[in-house]
C-alpha cells in the first residue's frame, strides 16, 4: 500500500521536482508549479492534476481508489486514496501530472 513517502520517491525521480508545500500541505512541484499534494495529513488522500477526461474515466471506472468532492468539480484534479491505489497506476498518474505542469522543453528533454 503506497503512502506519501512513495509519492515523493516516485515524483522526485522526475526532472526538476522539489518537495514543497501547497495549500499548507506537503506537495511536489516542478519549476514552482504544483502537480501533486497531500490533501490532509490525516485522510491519506492525494490530489493529483489530470485532464477532465482522465478524471471522468477514473471516476467512471468504479475503482474506490479515486474520488472527488464538489470543491473539485470542473477542475482537472482527482483525489487518490493512497491506501487503495495500485502502486503502478499511482506511478503513471504522478508522471502524467508532472507532464501537465512541467514546461514542454523539460518534458522533451525527459523523453529524449
MODELLER restraints for C-alpha pairs under 7 A, 6 or more apart:
rsr = mdl.restraints
at = mdl.atoms
rsr.add(forms.Gaussian(group=physical.xy_distance, feature=features.Distance(at['CA:1:A'], at['CA:82:A']), mean=6.97, stdev=0.5))
rsr.add(forms.Gaussian(group=physical.xy_distance, feature=features.Distance(at['CA:1:A'], at['CA:83:A']), mean=5.34, stdev=0.5))
rsr.add(forms.Gaussian(group=physical.xy_distance, feature=features.Distance(at['CA:1:A'], at['CA:84:A']), mean=6.82, stdev=0.5))
rsr.add(forms.Gaussian(group=physical.xy_distance, feature=features.Distance(at['CA:2:A'], at['CA:82:A']), mean=5.53, stdev=0.5))
rsr.add(forms.Gaussian(group=physical.xy_distance, feature=features.Distance(at['CA:2:A'], at['CA:83:A']), mean=6.20, stdev=0.5))
rsr.add(forms.Gaussian(group=physical.xy_distance, feature=features.Distance(at['CA:2:A'], at['CA:87:A']), mean=6.25, stdev=0.5))
rsr.add(forms.Gaussian(group=physical.xy_distance, feature=features.Distance(at['CA:3:A'], at['CA:82:A']), mean=5.63, stdev=0.5))
rsr.add(forms.Gaussian(group=physical.xy_distance, feature=features.Distance(at['CA:3:A'], at['CA:83:A']), mean=6.98, stdev=0.5))
rsr.add(forms.Gaussian(group=physical.xy_distance, feature=features.Distance(at['CA:10:A'], at['CA:91:A']), mean=6.32, stdev=0.5))
rsr.add(forms.Gaussian(group=physical.xy_distance, feature=features.Distance(at['CA:11:A'], at['CA:17:A']), mean=6.72, stdev=0.5))
rsr.add(forms.Gaussian(group=physical.xy_distance, feature=features.Distance(at['CA:11:A'], at['CA:94:A']), mean=6.43, stdev=0.5))
rsr.add(forms.Gaussian(group=physical.xy_distance, feature=features.Distance(at['CA:12:A'], at['CA:18:A']), mean=6.73, stdev=0.5))
rsr.add(forms.Gaussian(group=physical.xy_distance, feature=features.Distance(at['CA:16:A'], at['CA:30:A']), mean=5.68, stdev=0.5))
rsr.add(forms.Gaussian(group=physical.xy_distance, feature=features.Distance(at['CA:16:A'], at['CA:31:A']), mean=6.59, stdev=0.5))
rsr.add(forms.Gaussian(group=physical.xy_distance, feature=features.Distance(at['CA:17:A'], at['CA:28:A']), mean=6.49, stdev=0.5))
rsr.add(forms.Gaussian(group=physical.xy_distance, feature=features.Distance(at['CA:17:A'], at['CA:29:A']), mean=5.55, stdev=0.5))
rsr.add(forms.Gaussian(group=physical.xy_distance, feature=features.Distance(at['CA:17:A'], at['CA:30:A']), mean=4.63, stdev=0.5))
rsr.add(forms.Gaussian(group=physical.xy_distance, feature=features.Distance(at['CA:18:A'], at['CA:28:A']), mean=5.70, stdev=0.5))
rsr.add(forms.Gaussian(group=physical.xy_distance, feature=features.Distance(at['CA:18:A'], at['CA:29:A']), mean=5.45, stdev=0.5))
rsr.add(forms.Gaussian(group=physical.xy_distance, feature=features.Distance(at['CA:18:A'], at['CA:30:A']), mean=6.43, stdev=0.5))
rsr.add(forms.Gaussian(group=physical.xy_distance, feature=features.Distance(at['CA:19:A'], at['CA:27:A']), mean=5.92, stdev=0.5))
rsr.add(forms.Gaussian(group=physical.xy_distance, feature=features.Distance(at['CA:19:A'], at['CA:28:A']), mean=4.78, stdev=0.5))
rsr.add(forms.Gaussian(group=physical.xy_distance, feature=features.Distance(at['CA:19:A'], at['CA:29:A']), mean=6.53, stdev=0.5))
rsr.add(forms.Gaussian(group=physical.xy_distance, feature=features.Distance(at['CA:20:A'], at['CA:26:A']), mean=6.06, stdev=0.5))
rsr.add(forms.Gaussian(group=physical.xy_distance, feature=features.Distance(at['CA:20:A'], at['CA:27:A']), mean=5.13, stdev=0.5))
rsr.add(forms.Gaussian(group=physical.xy_distance, feature=features.Distance(at['CA:20:A'], at['CA:28:A']), mean=5.77, stdev=0.5))
rsr.add(forms.Gaussian(group=physical.xy_distance, feature=features.Distance(at['CA:20:A'], at['CA:29:A']), mean=6.70, stdev=0.5))
rsr.add(forms.Gaussian(group=physical.xy_distance, feature=features.Distance(at['CA:21:A'], at['CA:27:A']), mean=4.80, stdev=0.5))
rsr.add(forms.Gaussian(group=physical.xy_distance, feature=features.Distance(at['CA:22:A'], at['CA:37:A']), mean=6.77, stdev=0.5))
rsr.add(forms.Gaussian(group=physical.xy_distance, feature=features.Distance(at['CA:25:A'], at['CA:37:A']), mean=6.69, stdev=0.5))
rsr.add(forms.Gaussian(group=physical.xy_distance, feature=features.Distance(at['CA:25:A'], at['CA:38:A']), mean=5.94, stdev=0.5))
rsr.add(forms.Gaussian(group=physical.xy_distance, feature=features.Distance(at['CA:25:A'], at['CA:39:A']), mean=6.66, stdev=0.5))
rsr.add(forms.Gaussian(group=physical.xy_distance, feature=features.Distance(at['CA:25:A'], at['CA:40:A']), mean=6.59, stdev=0.5))
rsr.add(forms.Gaussian(group=physical.xy_distance, feature=features.Distance(at['CA:26:A'], at['CA:37:A']), mean=5.77, stdev=0.5))
rsr.add(forms.Gaussian(group=physical.xy_distance, feature=features.Distance(at['CA:26:A'], at['CA:38:A']), mean=5.63, stdev=0.5))
rsr.add(forms.Gaussian(group=physical.xy_distance, feature=features.Distance(at['CA:27:A'], at['CA:34:A']), mean=6.83, stdev=0.5))
rsr.add(forms.Gaussian(group=physical.xy_distance, feature=features.Distance(at['CA:27:A'], at['CA:36:A']), mean=5.74, stdev=0.5))
rsr.add(forms.Gaussian(group=physical.xy_distance, feature=features.Distance(at['CA:27:A'], at['CA:37:A']), mean=3.99, stdev=0.5))
rsr.add(forms.Gaussian(group=physical.xy_distance, feature=features.Distance(at['CA:27:A'], at['CA:38:A']), mean=6.27, stdev=0.5))
rsr.add(forms.Gaussian(group=physical.xy_distance, feature=features.Distance(at['CA:28:A'], at['CA:34:A']), mean=5.84, stdev=0.5))
rsr.add(forms.Gaussian(group=physical.xy_distance, feature=features.Distance(at['CA:28:A'], at['CA:35:A']), mean=6.25, stdev=0.5))
rsr.add(forms.Gaussian(group=physical.xy_distance, feature=features.Distance(at['CA:28:A'], at['CA:36:A']), mean=5.54, stdev=0.5))
rsr.add(forms.Gaussian(group=physical.xy_distance, feature=features.Distance(at['CA:28:A'], at['CA:37:A']), mean=6.28, stdev=0.5))
rsr.add(forms.Gaussian(group=physical.xy_distance, feature=features.Distance(at['CA:29:A'], at['CA:35:A']), mean=5.81, stdev=0.5))
rsr.add(forms.Gaussian(group=physical.xy_distance, feature=features.Distance(at['CA:30:A'], at['CA:101:A']), mean=6.88, stdev=0.5))
rsr.add(forms.Gaussian(group=physical.xy_distance, feature=features.Distance(at['CA:30:A'], at['CA:102:A']), mean=5.81, stdev=0.5))
rsr.add(forms.Gaussian(group=physical.xy_distance, feature=features.Distance(at['CA:33:A'], at['CA:101:A']), mean=6.21, stdev=0.5))
rsr.add(forms.Gaussian(group=physical.xy_distance, feature=features.Distance(at['CA:35:A'], at['CA:48:A']), mean=6.02, stdev=0.5))
rsr.add(forms.Gaussian(group=physical.xy_distance, feature=features.Distance(at['CA:35:A'], at['CA:49:A']), mean=5.45, stdev=0.5))
rsr.add(forms.Gaussian(group=physical.xy_distance, feature=features.Distance(at['CA:35:A'], at['CA:97:A']), mean=5.44, stdev=0.5))
rsr.add(forms.Gaussian(group=physical.xy_distance, feature=features.Distance(at['CA:35:A'], at['CA:98:A']), mean=5.75, stdev=0.5))
rsr.add(forms.Gaussian(group=physical.xy_distance, feature=features.Distance(at['CA:35:A'], at['CA:101:A']), mean=6.26, stdev=0.5))
rsr.add(forms.Gaussian(group=physical.xy_distance, feature=features.Distance(at['CA:36:A'], at['CA:46:A']), mean=6.78, stdev=0.5))
rsr.add(forms.Gaussian(group=physical.xy_distance, feature=features.Distance(at['CA:36:A'], at['CA:47:A']), mean=5.52, stdev=0.5))
rsr.add(forms.Gaussian(group=physical.xy_distance, feature=features.Distance(at['CA:36:A'], at['CA:48:A']), mean=4.53, stdev=0.5))
rsr.add(forms.Gaussian(group=physical.xy_distance, feature=features.Distance(at['CA:36:A'], at['CA:49:A']), mean=6.45, stdev=0.5))
rsr.add(forms.Gaussian(group=physical.xy_distance, feature=features.Distance(at['CA:37:A'], at['CA:46:A']), mean=5.57, stdev=0.5))
rsr.add(forms.Gaussian(group=physical.xy_distance, feature=features.Distance(at['CA:37:A'], at['CA:47:A']), mean=5.30, stdev=0.5))
rsr.add(forms.Gaussian(group=physical.xy_distance, feature=features.Distance(at['CA:37:A'], at['CA:48:A']), mean=6.80, stdev=0.5))
rsr.add(forms.Gaussian(group=physical.xy_distance, feature=features.Distance(at['CA:38:A'], at['CA:45:A']), mean=6.11, stdev=0.5))
rsr.add(forms.Gaussian(group=physical.xy_distance, feature=features.Distance(at['CA:38:A'], at['CA:46:A']), mean=4.41, stdev=0.5))
rsr.add(forms.Gaussian(group=physical.xy_distance, feature=features.Distance(at['CA:38:A'], at['CA:47:A']), mean=6.19, stdev=0.5))
rsr.add(forms.Gaussian(group=physical.xy_distance, feature=features.Distance(at['CA:39:A'], at['CA:45:A']), mean=5.59, stdev=0.5))
rsr.add(forms.Gaussian(group=physical.xy_distance, feature=features.Distance(at['CA:39:A'], at['CA:46:A']), mean=5.37, stdev=0.5))
rsr.add(forms.Gaussian(group=physical.xy_distance, feature=features.Distance(at['CA:39:A'], at['CA:47:A']), mean=5.99, stdev=0.5))
rsr.add(forms.Gaussian(group=physical.xy_distance, feature=features.Distance(at['CA:44:A'], at['CA:81:A']), mean=6.05, stdev=0.5))
rsr.add(forms.Gaussian(group=physical.xy_distance, feature=features.Distance(at['CA:44:A'], at['CA:82:A']), mean=5.84, stdev=0.5))
rsr.add(forms.Gaussian(group=physical.xy_distance, feature=features.Distance(at['CA:45:A'], at['CA:79:A']), mean=6.04, stdev=0.5))
rsr.add(forms.Gaussian(group=physical.xy_distance, feature=features.Distance(at['CA:45:A'], at['CA:80:A']), mean=5.36, stdev=0.5))
rsr.add(forms.Gaussian(group=physical.xy_distance, feature=features.Distance(at['CA:45:A'], at['CA:81:A']), mean=4.64, stdev=0.5))
rsr.add(forms.Gaussian(group=physical.xy_distance, feature=features.Distance(at['CA:45:A'], at['CA:82:A']), mean=5.99, stdev=0.5))
rsr.add(forms.Gaussian(group=physical.xy_distance, feature=features.Distance(at['CA:46:A'], at['CA:79:A']), mean=5.61, stdev=0.5))
rsr.add(forms.Gaussian(group=physical.xy_distance, feature=features.Distance(at['CA:46:A'], at['CA:80:A']), mean=5.11, stdev=0.5))
rsr.add(forms.Gaussian(group=physical.xy_distance, feature=features.Distance(at['CA:46:A'], at['CA:81:A']), mean=6.56, stdev=0.5))
rsr.add(forms.Gaussian(group=physical.xy_distance, feature=features.Distance(at['CA:46:A'], at['CA:82:A']), mean=6.87, stdev=0.5))
rsr.add(forms.Gaussian(group=physical.xy_distance, feature=features.Distance(at['CA:47:A'], at['CA:77:A']), mean=6.37, stdev=0.5))
rsr.add(forms.Gaussian(group=physical.xy_distance, feature=features.Distance(at['CA:47:A'], at['CA:78:A']), mean=5.67, stdev=0.5))
rsr.add(forms.Gaussian(group=physical.xy_distance, feature=features.Distance(at['CA:47:A'], at['CA:79:A']), mean=4.77, stdev=0.5))
rsr.add(forms.Gaussian(group=physical.xy_distance, feature=features.Distance(at['CA:47:A'], at['CA:80:A']), mean=6.37, stdev=0.5))
rsr.add(forms.Gaussian(group=physical.xy_distance, feature=features.Distance(at['CA:48:A'], at['CA:77:A']), mean=5.37, stdev=0.5))
rsr.add(forms.Gaussian(group=physical.xy_distance, feature=features.Distance(at['CA:48:A'], at['CA:78:A']), mean=5.46, stdev=0.5))
rsr.add(forms.Gaussian(group=physical.xy_distance, feature=features.Distance(at['CA:48:A'], at['CA:79:A']), mean=6.57, stdev=0.5))
rsr.add(forms.Gaussian(group=physical.xy_distance, feature=features.Distance(at['CA:48:A'], at['CA:97:A']), mean=6.23, stdev=0.5))
rsr.add(forms.Gaussian(group=physical.xy_distance, feature=features.Distance(at['CA:49:A'], at['CA:76:A']), mean=5.75, stdev=0.5))
rsr.add(forms.Gaussian(group=physical.xy_distance, feature=features.Distance(at['CA:49:A'], at['CA:77:A']), mean=4.28, stdev=0.5))
rsr.add(forms.Gaussian(group=physical.xy_distance, feature=features.Distance(at['CA:49:A'], at['CA:78:A']), mean=6.57, stdev=0.5))
rsr.add(forms.Gaussian(group=physical.xy_distance, feature=features.Distance(at['CA:49:A'], at['CA:97:A']), mean=4.94, stdev=0.5))
rsr.add(forms.Gaussian(group=physical.xy_distance, feature=features.Distance(at['CA:50:A'], at['CA:76:A']), mean=4.97, stdev=0.5))
rsr.add(forms.Gaussian(group=physical.xy_distance, feature=features.Distance(at['CA:50:A'], at['CA:77:A']), mean=5.14, stdev=0.5))
rsr.add(forms.Gaussian(group=physical.xy_distance, feature=features.Distance(at['CA:50:A'], at['CA:78:A']), mean=6.86, stdev=0.5))
rsr.add(forms.Gaussian(group=physical.xy_distance, feature=features.Distance(at['CA:50:A'], at['CA:97:A']), mean=5.75, stdev=0.5))
rsr.add(forms.Gaussian(group=physical.xy_distance, feature=features.Distance(at['CA:51:A'], at['CA:76:A']), mean=4.93, stdev=0.5))
rsr.add(forms.Gaussian(group=physical.xy_distance, feature=features.Distance(at['CA:52:A'], at['CA:75:A']), mean=6.87, stdev=0.5))
rsr.add(forms.Gaussian(group=physical.xy_distance, feature=features.Distance(at['CA:52:A'], at['CA:76:A']), mean=4.96, stdev=0.5))
rsr.add(forms.Gaussian(group=physical.xy_distance, feature=features.Distance(at['CA:55:A'], at['CA:76:A']), mean=6.89, stdev=0.5))
rsr.add(forms.Gaussian(group=physical.xy_distance, feature=features.Distance(at['CA:55:A'], at['CA:77:A']), mean=6.83, stdev=0.5))
rsr.add(forms.Gaussian(group=physical.xy_distance, feature=features.Distance(at['CA:55:A'], at['CA:78:A']), mean=6.00, stdev=0.5))
rsr.add(forms.Gaussian(group=physical.xy_distance, feature=features.Distance(at['CA:58:A'], at['CA:66:A']), mean=6.44, stdev=0.5))
rsr.add(forms.Gaussian(group=physical.xy_distance, feature=features.Distance(at['CA:59:A'], at['CA:66:A']), mean=5.97, stdev=0.5))
rsr.add(forms.Gaussian(group=physical.xy_distance, feature=features.Distance(at['CA:59:A'], at['CA:67:A']), mean=6.26, stdev=0.5))
rsr.add(forms.Gaussian(group=physical.xy_distance, feature=features.Distance(at['CA:65:A'], at['CA:80:A']), mean=5.57, stdev=0.5))
rsr.add(forms.Gaussian(group=physical.xy_distance, feature=features.Distance(at['CA:65:A'], at['CA:81:A']), mean=4.83, stdev=0.5))
rsr.add(forms.Gaussian(group=physical.xy_distance, feature=features.Distance(at['CA:65:A'], at['CA:84:A']), mean=4.97, stdev=0.5))
rsr.add(forms.Gaussian(group=physical.xy_distance, feature=features.Distance(at['CA:65:A'], at['CA:85:A']), mean=5.04, stdev=0.5))
rsr.add(forms.Gaussian(group=physical.xy_distance, feature=features.Distance(at['CA:66:A'], at['CA:78:A']), mean=6.85, stdev=0.5))
rsr.add(forms.Gaussian(group=physical.xy_distance, feature=features.Distance(at['CA:66:A'], at['CA:79:A']), mean=5.72, stdev=0.5))
rsr.add(forms.Gaussian(group=physical.xy_distance, feature=features.Distance(at['CA:66:A'], at['CA:80:A']), mean=4.91, stdev=0.5))
rsr.add(forms.Gaussian(group=physical.xy_distance, feature=features.Distance(at['CA:66:A'], at['CA:81:A']), mean=6.41, stdev=0.5))
rsr.add(forms.Gaussian(group=physical.xy_distance, feature=features.Distance(at['CA:67:A'], at['CA:78:A']), mean=6.48, stdev=0.5))
rsr.add(forms.Gaussian(group=physical.xy_distance, feature=features.Distance(at['CA:67:A'], at['CA:79:A']), mean=5.13, stdev=0.5))
rsr.add(forms.Gaussian(group=physical.xy_distance, feature=features.Distance(at['CA:67:A'], at['CA:80:A']), mean=6.60, stdev=0.5))
rsr.add(forms.Gaussian(group=physical.xy_distance, feature=features.Distance(at['CA:68:A'], at['CA:78:A']), mean=5.95, stdev=0.5))
rsr.add(forms.Gaussian(group=physical.xy_distance, feature=features.Distance(at['CA:68:A'], at['CA:79:A']), mean=5.46, stdev=0.5))
rsr.add(forms.Gaussian(group=physical.xy_distance, feature=features.Distance(at['CA:99:A'], at['CA:107:A']), mean=6.43, stdev=0.5))
